[in-house]
Amino acid sequence: MVIQLPWTSSKDSARPAEESAHTSASASNSPNLRRDTDVVGTSTHWADPIAFWYSLECIIPRAELFPTPYTAVAFITGIATGACGVFVWHRWLRRIRTADWVTPDVLARRRWVRGIVTSVGDADNFRLYHTPGIGWRWFRRVPTLAKDLKDQTIHIRIAGVDAPEGGHFGRPAQPHAEESLLWLKNRLEGRLVYCQLVRKDQYGRVVAVPLVPRPFLPSFLGKWWASPLALEMLRAGTVTTYEQAGAEHGPWGREAFLGVEAKARTARRGMWKYGGVDETPAEYKRRYASSPSSPSRPNNE
């Protein structure tokens, strides 16, 4: 016997009488143990599982999905959330692996990036491992092996300063080049640094304005109360102010750089400890660039 419940459709209740009779007959003639099941006050005898599940189709309502304003809003919200997530990841959370990943759009926005200094090449440039997002040094690690760092760092050229030249292309190193390099290594290697990306130079390096967070400050506040690296170097007497075409001095300006350099000269710090230098880094590069007997190297910031 089939009972029509209030939520069942008329289509489901209109099964032929012979189907119901066949189900009852198969249940009564089955040699298996008979059970009595009370369905809404009516006893239904069954023993055949297939016939039992077939009979349930008559009393179990069928779910039908109808589009509603709520489902439309949920769908649109999901699409918008996904699109915003992709945009945020692409613009702020995607790691910039090398200088080749720095696009003109990134430079036009003068984007700030945060990272760990993995090595220092000369006394005015270094390698930065970009660390966007959160979790670094807890569950996200910065590689330490040279093979793992290959093609994973941005070559940064410090804007606004010029350091004594080391020995390159068979040329002798300038006086104080080693001291300036050692100072920068001690100051930066393994440290967290913020860099504002400005442009690319002729060597494919990214000219940037680096800031070093002050001690005992949370990392997310580091950029706002950080120390300008270029001014620190000028104050220590390890570099001179870069004054060639296209020089970038950040928000402080060229005059501020020259003023800090003049104070270092007066205090005889670093390369100024004997009162002056015979040849500035810019003069050194111009001399070798004009010499036909020496390998040419373009003048760089």
C-alpha positions, 0 to 999 in steps of 0.5 A: 500500500502506498501512502501519499504524504502532503509534500509528494507530487501528484505525479509520484502518487499516480503509480499504476495499481499493478506496480503496488500489487506486484510489490506486495506480492513479492514481499508476501511470497519471499522466503526471507524473514518478514518485517513489519514497518509502520509508515505513517500508521500503515503496516507495509510488509517487505522482504525484497530490498530492491522492491523496498527502495523502489517503493520509497520513490513514492513517499520520499519527496524529490528535491528541485532547485529553483534560482532565487535572488539569494543564489544569484547574489551568492554567485556574484559575490563568489566571482567578485571575491575570486577576482579580487583575490587574484588581483591582490596576489598579482599586485602585492603578494606575488614574489618578484624573483629577479630584476627581469620580473620588475615590469615598467608598471612596477617602476611607474608606481615606484613600488615598495618591496620587502626582502632579505639581503642575501649578498653584497657585491660591490659597496653600492649594490646588493642582492635582495630576496623578495619576501611578500606576505607573512610567515617568513622565517616561521614557516616560509624560509629564505634559501641560504645555499648559492644553488637555491638562490640562483635566479631567485634574487633582485640585483639592487643598485643603491640610488644616489650614492657612488662607492669606491670601485673595486678591482674589475676587468683588470683595473686596480681597486680604488683606495678604501674600496675594501673598507666600504664593501666590508661596511655594507656587508656588516650592515646589510647581509641577512637583514630585512630591507625595504626598497622603493624600485625606481628604474633599471640601469644599463646593467639590468640592475634595479635602482632603488631607495633602500630603507633599513628598519630600526631595531625593536620595531615590528616589521610592519612598521619598519618602512615608516620609521626606517633609516635611509641606507644611502644617508647612512653610507654618506654619514659613515664616509663610505660613498660619495653623492652620485651627481650624474644625469638621472641621479635619484636621491629619494624624498630628501633631494640632492642638497641633503645628500651633499650636506651629509657628505660635507659633514662626513668630510669635516669629521674625517670619517671613512674615506675622508680620514686623511682630509680628501681623496685623490680621485672620486669614484665618478672620476675614476670611471671617467678616466678608464672609460676614456682610456683606449688601452683599458676595457670600457665600462659604461658610467653607472649610478 
